[in-house]
Amino acid sequence: MNKGSEFKNGAKAGIPIALGYIPIAIAIGIMSKASGIPNIISILM
């Protein structure tokens, strides 16, 4: 295998994990906004 196909296979395998982080990120964003944490701190978290 060459490096390009290895990267494609790895990226394809990581898609479900990345999709799983989206609801968690949204929830953290909503909670930090509700608790008054500044946007830059929320982004850095």
HTML snippet that shows the backbone in 3Dmol.js (N, CA, C, O; Angstrom):
<script src="https://3Dmol.org/build/3Dmol-min.js"></script>
<div id="view" style="width:600px;height:400px;position:relative"></div>
<script>
const pdb = `
ATOM      1  N   MET A   1       0.844  -1.196   0.000  1.00  0.00           N
ATOM      2  CA  MET A   1       0.000   0.000   0.000  1.00  0.00           C
ATOM      3  C   MET A   1       0.880   1.247   0.000  1.00  0.00           C
ATOM      4  O   MET A   1       1.958   1.266   0.593  1.00  0.00           O
ATOM      5  N   ASN A   2       0.407   2.263  -0.662  1.00  0.00           N
ATOM      6  CA  ASN A   2       1.138   3.528  -0.608  1.00  0.00           C
ATOM      7  C   ASN A   2       0.536   4.416   0.482  1.00  0.00           C
ATOM      8  O   ASN A   2      -0.512   4.103   1.047  1.00  0.00           O
ATOM      9  N   LYS A   3       1.209   5.512   0.761  1.00  0.00           N
ATOM     10  CA  LYS A   3       0.786   6.383   1.862  1.00  0.00           C
ATOM     11  C   LYS A   3      -0.585   6.999   1.607  1.00  0.00           C
ATOM     12  O   LYS A   3      -1.359   7.199   2.543  1.00  0.00           O
ATOM     13  N   GLY A   4      -0.888   7.301   0.351  1.00  0.00           N
ATOM     14  CA  GLY A   4      -2.184   7.902   0.036  1.00  0.00           C
ATOM     15  C   GLY A   4      -3.345   6.984   0.339  1.00  0.00           C
ATOM     16  O   GLY A   4      -4.353   7.419   0.896  1.00  0.00           O
ATOM     17  N   SER A   5      -3.216   5.712  -0.022  1.00  0.00           N
ATOM     18  CA  SER A   5      -4.310   4.781   0.241  1.00  0.00           C
ATOM     19  C   SER A   5      -4.400   4.450   1.728  1.00  0.00           C
ATOM     20  O   SER A   5      -5.495   4.217   2.238  1.00  0.00           O
ATOM     21  N   GLU A   6      -3.278   4.425   2.425  1.00  0.00           N
ATOM     22  CA  GLU A   6      -3.314   4.208   3.871  1.00  0.00           C
ATOM     23  C   GLU A   6      -4.042   5.348   4.567  1.00  0.00           C
ATOM     24  O   GLU A   6      -4.829   5.127   5.488  1.00  0.00           O
ATOM     25  N   PHE A   7      -3.771   6.573   4.116  1.00  0.00           N
ATOM     26  CA  PHE A   7      -4.455   7.721   4.708  1.00  0.00           C
ATOM     27  C   PHE A   7      -5.953   7.653   4.433  1.00  0.00           C
ATOM     28  O   PHE A   7      -6.758   7.912   5.328  1.00  0.00           O
ATOM     29  N   LYS A   8      -6.338   7.305   3.196  1.00  0.00           N
ATOM     30  CA  LYS A   8      -7.761   7.198   2.858  1.00  0.00           C
ATOM     31  C   LYS A   8      -8.455   6.151   3.724  1.00  0.00           C
ATOM     32  O   LYS A   8      -9.557   6.380   4.223  1.00  0.00           O
ATOM     33  N   ASN A   9      -7.805   5.003   3.898  1.00  0.00           N
ATOM     34  CA  ASN A   9      -8.398   3.951   4.727  1.00  0.00           C
ATOM     35  C   ASN A   9      -8.537   4.397   6.181  1.00  0.00           C
ATOM     36  O   ASN A   9      -9.543   4.110   6.829  1.00  0.00           O
ATOM     37  N   GLY A  10      -7.536   5.090   6.683  1.00  0.00           N
ATOM     38  CA  GLY A  10      -7.612   5.591   8.052  1.00  0.00           C
ATOM     39  C   GLY A  10      -8.681   6.644   8.229  1.00  0.00           C
ATOM     40  O   GLY A  10      -9.406   6.647   9.225  1.00  0.00           O
ATOM     41  N   ALA A  11      -8.780   7.547   7.254  1.00  0.00           N
ATOM     42  CA  ALA A  11      -9.815   8.584   7.326  1.00  0.00           C
ATOM     43  C   ALA A  11     -11.200   7.965   7.246  1.00  0.00           C
ATOM     44  O   ALA A  11     -12.115   8.391   7.950  1.00  0.00           O
ATOM     45  N   LYS A  12     -11.358   6.971   6.397  1.00  0.00           N
ATOM     46  CA  LYS A  12     -12.657   6.298   6.261  1.00  0.00           C
ATOM     47  C   LYS A  12     -13.024   5.565   7.551  1.00  0.00           C
ATOM     48  O   LYS A  12     -14.191   5.538   7.943  1.00  0.00           O
ATOM     49  N   ALA A  13     -12.037   4.978   8.201  1.00  0.00           N
ATOM     50  CA  ALA A  13     -12.294   4.267   9.454  1.00  0.00           C
ATOM     51  C   ALA A  13     -12.615   5.235  10.592  1.00  0.00           C
ATOM     52  O   ALA A  13     -13.295   4.851  11.543  1.00  0.00           O
ATOM     53  N   GLY A  14     -12.140   6.487  10.520  1.00  0.00           N
ATOM     54  CA  GLY A  14     -12.360   7.452  11.587  1.00  0.00           C
ATOM     55  C   GLY A  14     -13.651   8.237  11.486  1.00  0.00           C
ATOM     56  O   GLY A  14     -14.004   8.965  12.414  1.00  0.00           O
ATOM     57  N   ILE A  15     -14.362   8.104  10.378  1.00  0.00           N
ATOM     58  CA  ILE A  15     -15.603   8.871  10.189  1.00  0.00           C
ATOM     59  C   ILE A  15     -16.631   8.589  11.289  1.00  0.00           C
ATOM     60  O   ILE A  15     -17.193   9.544  11.824  1.00  0.00           O
ATOM     61  N   PRO A  16     -16.906   7.341  11.654  1.00  0.00           N
ATOM     62  CA  PRO A  16     -17.892   7.114  12.724  1.00  0.00           C
ATOM     63  C   PRO A  16     -17.506   7.749  14.054  1.00  0.00           C
ATOM     64  O   PRO A  16     -18.368   8.232  14.788  1.00  0.00           O
ATOM     65  N   ILE A  17     -16.222   7.751  14.363  1.00  0.00           N
ATOM     66  CA  ILE A  17     -15.768   8.371  15.608  1.00  0.00           C
ATOM     67  C   ILE A  17     -15.983   9.881  15.548  1.00  0.00           C
ATOM     68  O   ILE A  17     -16.446  10.487  16.514  1.00  0.00           O
ATOM     69  N   ALA A  18     -15.645  10.484  14.410  1.00  0.00           N
ATOM     70  CA  ALA A  18     -15.822  11.928  14.251  1.00  0.00           C
ATOM     71  C   ALA A  18     -17.298  12.303  14.344  1.00  0.00           C
ATOM     72  O   ALA A  18     -17.645  13.313  14.955  1.00  0.00           O
ATOM     73  N   LEU A  19     -18.155  11.504  13.749  1.00  0.00           N
ATOM     74  CA  LEU A  19     -19.591  11.784  13.827  1.00  0.00           C
ATOM     75  C   LEU A  19     -20.117  11.650  15.245  1.00  0.00           C
ATOM     76  O   LEU A  19     -21.062  12.340  15.626  1.00  0.00           O
ATOM     77  N   GLY A  20     -19.517  10.774  16.023  1.00  0.00           N
ATOM     78  CA  GLY A  20     -19.929  10.615  17.413  1.00  0.00           C
ATOM     79  C   GLY A  20     -19.579  11.815  18.283  1.00  0.00           C
ATOM     80  O   GLY A  20     -20.227  12.052  19.302  1.00  0.00           O
ATOM     81  N   TYR A  21     -18.566  12.567  17.893  1.00  0.00           N
ATOM     82  CA  TYR A  21     -18.172  13.742  18.669  1.00  0.00           C
ATOM     83  C   TYR A  21     -19.071  14.946  18.419  1.00  0.00           C
ATOM     84  O   TYR A  21     -19.104  15.861  19.242  1.00  0.00           O
ATOM     85  N   ILE A  22     -19.789  14.969  17.322  1.00  0.00           N
ATOM     86  CA  ILE A  22     -20.612  16.143  16.984  1.00  0.00           C
ATOM     87  C   ILE A  22     -21.681  16.414  18.039  1.00  0.00           C
ATOM     88  O   ILE A  22     -21.783  17.555  18.489  1.00  0.00           O
ATOM     89  N   PRO A  23     -22.491  15.427  18.465  1.00  0.00           N
ATOM     90  CA  PRO A  23     -23.497  15.740  19.500  1.00  0.00           C
ATOM     91  C   PRO A  23     -22.872  16.175  20.823  1.00  0.00           C
ATOM     92  O   PRO A  23     -23.426  17.020  21.525  1.00  0.00           O
ATOM     93  N   ILE A  24     -21.727  15.604  21.160  1.00  0.00           N
ATOM     94  CA  ILE A  24     -21.055  15.989  22.400  1.00  0.00           C
ATOM     95  C   ILE A  24     -20.576  17.432  22.307  1.00  0.00           C
ATOM     96  O   ILE A  24     -20.707  18.194  23.264  1.00  0.00           O
ATOM     97  N   ALA A  25     -20.021  17.808  21.158  1.00  0.00           N
ATOM     98  CA  ALA A  25     -19.548  19.179  20.970  1.00  0.00           C
ATOM     99  C   ALA A  25     -20.700  20.175  21.033  1.00  0.00           C
ATOM    100  O   ALA A  25     -20.563  21.256  21.605  1.00  0.00           O
ATOM    101  N   ILE A  26     -21.821  19.812  20.449  1.00  0.00           N
ATOM    102  CA  ILE A  26     -22.990  20.704  20.496  1.00  0.00           C
ATOM    103  C   ILE A  26     -23.472  20.858  21.930  1.00  0.00           C
ATOM    104  O   ILE A  26     -23.785  21.967  22.363  1.00  0.00           O
ATOM    105  N   ALA A  27     -23.535  19.761  22.669  1.00  0.00           N
ATOM    106  CA  ALA A  27     -23.988  19.826  24.064  1.00  0.00           C
ATOM    107  C   ALA A  27     -23.053  20.677  24.913  1.00  0.00           C
ATOM    108  O   ALA A  27     -23.514  21.479  25.725  1.00  0.00           O
ATOM    109  N   ILE A  28     -21.762  20.514  24.737  1.00  0.00           N
ATOM    110  CA  ILE A  28     -20.803  21.322  25.491  1.00  0.00           C
ATOM    111  C   ILE A  28     -20.948  22.797  25.120  1.00  0.00           C
ATOM    112  O   ILE A  28     -20.880  23.665  25.990  1.00  0.00           O
ATOM    113  N   GLY A  29     -21.146  23.079  23.846  1.00  0.00           N
ATOM    114  CA  GLY A  29     -21.340  24.463  23.421  1.00  0.00           C
ATOM    115  C   GLY A  29     -22.569  25.092  24.039  1.00  0.00           C
ATOM    116  O   GLY A  29     -22.530  26.242  24.477  1.00  0.00           O
ATOM    117  N   ILE A  30     -23.655  24.349  24.077  1.00  0.00           N
ATOM    118  CA  ILE A  30     -24.899  24.869  24.671  1.00  0.00           C
ATOM    119  C   ILE A  30     -24.721  25.084  26.169  1.00  0.00           C
ATOM    120  O   ILE A  30     -25.150  26.106  26.704  1.00  0.00           O
ATOM    121  N   MET A  31     -24.089  24.121  26.851  1.00  0.00           N
ATOM    122  CA  MET A  31     -23.899  24.263  28.295  1.00  0.00           C
ATOM    123  C   MET A  31     -22.959  25.412  28.638  1.00  0.00           C
ATOM    124  O   MET A  31     -23.191  26.140  29.604  1.00  0.00           O
ATOM    125  N   SER A  32     -21.903  25.577  27.853  1.00  0.00           N
ATOM    126  CA  SER A  32     -20.979  26.668  28.160  1.00  0.00           C
ATOM    127  C   SER A  32     -21.611  28.024  27.876  1.00  0.00           C
ATOM    128  O   SER A  32     -21.354  28.991  28.593  1.00  0.00           O
ATOM    129  N   LYS A  33     -22.427  28.099  26.845  1.00  0.00           N
ATOM    130  CA  LYS A  33     -23.122  29.358  26.544  1.00  0.00           C
ATOM    131  C   LYS A  33     -24.119  29.686  27.658  1.00  0.00           C
ATOM    132  O   LYS A  33     -24.243  30.841  28.065  1.00  0.00           O
ATOM    133  N   ALA A  34     -24.822  28.673  28.147  1.00  0.00           N
ATOM    134  CA  ALA A  34     -25.806  28.888  29.208  1.00  0.00           C
ATOM    135  C   ALA A  34     -25.152  29.270  30.528  1.00  0.00           C
ATOM    136  O   ALA A  34     -25.744  29.994  31.329  1.00  0.00           O
ATOM    137  N   SER A  35     -23.934  28.788  30.759  1.00  0.00           N
ATOM    138  CA  SER A  35     -23.277  29.103  32.024  1.00  0.00           C
ATOM    139  C   SER A  35     -22.427  30.374  31.958  1.00  0.00           C
ATOM    140  O   SER A  35     -21.815  30.762  32.953  1.00  0.00           O
ATOM    141  N   GLY A  36     -22.385  31.021  30.796  1.00  0.00           N
ATOM    142  CA  GLY A  36     -21.711  32.300  30.676  1.00  0.00           C
ATOM    143  C   GLY A  36     -20.222  32.222  30.393  1.00  0.00           C
ATOM    144  O   GLY A  36     -19.515  33.216  30.560  1.00  0.00           O
ATOM    145  N   ILE A  37     -19.734  31.075  29.972  1.00  0.00           N
ATOM    146  CA  ILE A  37     -18.313  30.952  29.632  1.00  0.00           C
ATOM    147  C   ILE A  37     -18.070  31.691  28.318  1.00  0.00           C
ATOM    148  O   ILE A  37     -18.847  31.536  27.376  1.00  0.00           O
ATOM    149  N   PRO A  38     -17.012  32.485  28.239  1.00  0.00           N
ATOM    150  CA  PRO A  38     -16.737  33.221  26.988  1.00  0.00           C
ATOM    151  C   PRO A  38     -16.518  32.274  25.811  1.00  0.00           C
ATOM    152  O   PRO A  38     -16.052  31.147  25.981  1.00  0.00           O
ATOM    153  N   ASN A  39     -16.864  32.751  24.618  1.00  0.00           N
ATOM    154  CA  ASN A  39     -16.776  31.924  23.411  1.00  0.00           C
ATOM    155  C   ASN A  39     -15.369  31.407  23.163  1.00  0.00           C
ATOM    156  O   ASN A  39     -15.201  30.250  22.777  1.00  0.00           O
ATOM    157  N   ILE A  40     -14.359  32.231  23.376  1.00  0.00           N
ATOM    158  CA  ILE A  40     -12.991  31.795  23.095  1.00  0.00           C
ATOM    159  C   ILE A  40     -12.582  30.649  24.003  1.00  0.00           C
ATOM    160  O   ILE A  40     -11.861  29.751  23.569  1.00  0.00           O
ATOM    161  N   ILE A  41     -13.026  30.660  25.252  1.00  0.00           N
ATOM    162  CA  ILE A  41     -12.717  29.570  26.178  1.00  0.00           C
ATOM    163  C   ILE A  41     -13.426  28.295  25.730  1.00  0.00           C
ATOM    164  O   ILE A  41     -12.855  27.207  25.795  1.00  0.00           O
ATOM    165  N   SER A  42     -14.665  28.431  25.277  1.00  0.00           N
ATOM    166  CA  SER A  42     -15.406  27.264  24.787  1.00  0.00           C
ATOM    167  C   SER A  42     -14.733  26.662  23.557  1.00  0.00           C
ATOM    168  O   SER A  42     -14.664  25.440  23.424  1.00  0.00           O
ATOM    169  N   ILE A  43     -14.246  27.493  22.675  1.00  0.00           N
ATOM    170  CA  ILE A  43     -13.576  27.004  21.473  1.00  0.00           C
ATOM    171  C   ILE A  43     -12.293  26.289  21.857  1.00  0.00           C
ATOM    172  O   ILE A  43     -11.977  25.244  21.289  1.00  0.00           O
ATOM    173  N   LEU A  44     -11.550  26.831  22.809  1.00  0.00           N
ATOM    174  CA  LEU A  44     -10.304  26.217  23.223  1.00  0.00           C
ATOM    175  C   LEU A  44     -10.530  24.889  23.937  1.00  0.00           C
ATOM    176  O   LEU A  44      -9.669  24.010  23.895  1.00  0.00           O
ATOM    177  N   MET A  45     -11.668  24.737  24.586  1.00  0.00           N
ATOM    178  CA  MET A  45     -11.973  23.464  25.244  1.00  0.00           C
ATOM    179  C   MET A  45     -12.267  22.414  24.219  1.00  0.00           C
ATOM    180  O   MET A  45     -12.548  21.269  24.572  1.00  0.00           O
TER     181      MET A  45
END
`;
const viewer = $3Dmol.createViewer("view");
viewer.addModel(pdb, "pdb");
viewer.setStyle({}, {cartoon: {color: "spectrum"}});
viewer.zoomTo();
viewer.render();
</script>
